[in-house]
Amino acid sequence: MADTDRITLAPAATALVVIDLQKGIVARPVEPHAAADVVANAARLADALRAKGGFVVWVTVTYAPDLRDALRPESDDPGWLRSGAPPADWAELVAETGARPGDHRLVKRQWGAFYGTELDLQLRRRGITTIVLCGISTCFGVESTARDAFERGYRQVFAEDAMAAMTAAQHQHTVGNIFPRLGRVRRTAEILAALA
């Protein structure tokens, strides 16, 4: 790796923002990384950052039981819209995340984690300038959050092997074309080394 490829992270100014590693989403088939691997890598990042005094945010998406607060755009691909209320445990974080009581929990009502939530407020009050971002799905929740973070001036690092999408092509498009314009794309091991 060239020196220009190395990253450094100041843990006290860094937050790990993990998108939608919840039962109803982790249970779906994803590519190119298995959901279990995505969760394991996110847990490793959370443990490392937490141990160094960083801020860990677990984001989940859910809606009111009557789904009145769910977005329902007119679109050419309405198949992604759910009908009927999800199961009771749909929005619960999977236990394998290793989420701790001191971690921050955030509920969103759309793809991105900034709009309509307190995420920006919580990050700024803690002096966070860098976000390490991961989760499912790369091209929906993670990318939407990344675009919003970019517009708010956050430095970003994307944990490529701690995220996945419905298809490998969707994942690769975002990781190869969008994320390099918004921040640095790295593997979990490289991010852990930057925290060491």
C-alpha positions, 0 to 999 in steps of 0.5 A, a space after each residue: 500500500 502506498 503512503 497516500 493510501 494510508 488513513 489515520 483516524 482520531 478516535 475521539 473525533 470519529 463515529 462508526 455509523 452502522 446502517 440497518 443491521 436489523 433482523 428484517 434486513 440482515 435476513 435477506 440475501 445480499 452480495 458480494 459479502 454475506 450478511 454474517 460477514 458484514 455484521 461480524 466486520 461491523 462488530 469488530 469496528 464497533 469494538 475497536 472504536 469503542 475501546 479507543 473512546 470513539 462514538 458508535 451509532 446503530 441505525 435502524 429503520 422502522 415505521 408506525 404499525 399502520 405504515 402511515 409514516 412510510 414513504 410511498 413514492 410513485 415509482 417505476 419499481 414499486 416492488 420494493 415497497 412493503 405491504 402490511 406491517 412488518 413482524 414485531 422483531 423486524 427492526 431489532 438489531 441482530 445480537 451478533 452486532 454486540 451493541 452495548 448500552 453506551 452506544 447510540 441508537 437511532 431510528 430512521 423512517 427512510 433510507 438515509 440516517 440524517 433527514 428527520 433524525 438527530 444524527 447530525 446534532 449528536 455527532 456535532 455535540 461530540 465533536 465528531 468530524 469523521 464517520 466510518 460508514 457501513 451496513 446494509 444496503 450499500 446502495 440504499 441506506 448506506 449511500 443515502 447517509 453518505 451523500 447527506 454526510 458529504 453535504 454536511 462536511 463530514 470526512 468519511 471512510 467506507 468499510 467496503 467489506 462491512 456492507 452489502 447490497 441486493 446484488 454484487 453489481 449494485 454494491 460495486 457501482 456504489 463502492 466503485 463510482 460514488 464512494 470514492 468521490 465522497 471519501 475513502 474506501 477501505 477494508 475493515 482491516 485497514 480501518 482497524 489499523 488506522 485506529 491502532 
